[in-house]
C-alpha cells in the first residue's frame, strides 16, 4: 500500500514506514498538496483533519480519519480501514526518516560503521542507502513488538464488534 500522511501524524508515518509501507510525509505538506499527491499517485490519505477527510471523500479518494489516541490505537485504525497487516518484516521495512527501503548489512560491513560493542551484541543490521542511517534490533525492539501486539489486540476486538 502507498500512503500520504498529513503533517499532524508524523509518528504514524514513521510506523507505516517501519511496517514496510511506502509513506510520503512532510510537516510542511498543506492539504491541497496531500489531495494532489493522493489523486495523482493513488495513495491512501491518513489524516486527523476532518476538513481534509471530507474533501478527500468528496473527490472519491481513499482516506482514513485517525482520532486522537495512543499510537497503537491509531495504527490499528489505519490497519482496520485499509486491510493492512500489522506485522514487522525487517526485510521489507523502510527508513522511518526518509522512506527508502532498507538494505541488509553483513556484520563485517556493520563493524566498519558502528562501534564494535554494538556489532558484537547484535546479529542483524540494516542501512538506509539514501540517508545512511543504520538500524538493528536493539532495546527499542521490545517496545515496537509491544505496540504491535496491543494494536493487533485492538483489531481483534473491533473486528468482533463490527
Secondary structure, DSSP 8 states (H G I E B T S, - for coil): -EEEE-TT-HHHHHHHHHTT-EEEE-TT--HHHHHHHHHHHT-EEEES-HHHHHHHHHTT--EEE--SS-HHHHHHHHHHHHT------TTT-B-TTT--BEEEE-HHHHHTTS-HHHHHH-S-EEEETTT--EEE--THHHHHHHHHHHHHHHHHHHHHH-
